[in-house]
Amino acid sequence: MRRLALAAVLIAAMCSANAAPRLLVGNKSADTVWALDRATGARLAEYATGPAPHEIAVSRDGRTAVVTTYGHQDAHHALTVIDLVDGDTRTIDLGTHGRPHGLQLLANGDALVTTESSGALLRVDIARGAVTGVAEVGDGIGHMVAVSKDGASAYVSKIRAGTVVRVDLATMRATTERPAGAGAEGIAVAPDRHVWVTNRADDTVTVHDPESLDIVATLPSAGFPIRVVFTPDGRHALVTNATAATLSVFDVASRHAVASVALAPADAELQTTLLGNGPLPIGAVVDPDASRAYVAISGADRIAVIDTHGWKVLDYWTTGREPDALALVPGEVAP
């Protein structure tokens, strides 16, 4: 009877976790992904990954998460795939393509993955666990990837080259490359189809025409701008500034700054990361109802929870060591 009661408790806990909207957090130095309750920040699950999880993407049905595992001292050559319903994990070998980093899932479930060691953008069939396409993006550290609204093109930022590259996904060929700024890293496609790039060494954000990739606007964002995301309503662009420990908020239509949010937790013991010692905010996501944003404070092992109406920090949640990538999982994911 006691065993039956314990089994019932475990099943109830799993069902509760699957029903709750979750925030996935990649802990780079701990080689784990945590699932946090989006209402309270409570840890619901922990998944072991390959070394140094860097980016996370969740399937549209909320049942699967894909994680790029970059490696620590040595390059890693694989993805970790997490079954968010039963908790199982598996590995997809990328062969000679090392240092996987940027990640997006396409409408059909395939993944696009940048691999820094091979200067490539891969297309990976997640269900089959196989690389099905390779686009050469060249030297210059292709780092992050974004996808056009129609799913026809991908855009890759290249840190060392300071450029952005467009890849035709039908042919898996790089077709256009244009300057962005020194240290081009974060990249996202706005609802109006323009491509926004954060240039960490220039302290700028550049806005690019989606076809020509020409720069149509340059916005200041001081303190190592490293990621950019958009609110679901498309009104605001949020830029994390790693060394300044701030979040810049831009009005997308006017391209003017409307707020700057201080992100450093006052009581946290700061840790040394690959970017140095400090709070070092990196990854960011926004709730589907646009009421709250979440930012990974990498050097403080915290998530900052931000009210997007008043642009202020509401709370800090504890994470594993060196959080970076964030992703949202919807509630009511059925077993």
Buried (B, 14 or more C-beta within 10 A) or exposed (E): EEEEEEEEEEEEEBEEBBEBBBBBBBBBBBBBBBBBBBEEBEBBBBBEBBBBBBBBBBBEEBBBBBBBBBBEEEBBBBBBBBEBBEEEBEBBEBEEBBBBBBBBBBEEBBBBBBBBBBBBBBBBBBEEEEBEBBBBBBEBBBBBBBBBEEEEBBBBBBBBBBBBBBBBBEEBEBEBBBBBBBBBBBBBBBEEEBBBBBBBBBBBBBBBEBEEBEBEEBBEBEBBBBBBBBBEEEBBBBBBBBBBBBBBBBEBEEBEBEBBBBBBBEEBEBBEBEBEEBBBBBBBBBBEEBEBBBBBBBBBBBBBBBBBEEBEBEBBBBBBBBBBBBBBBBEEBEE
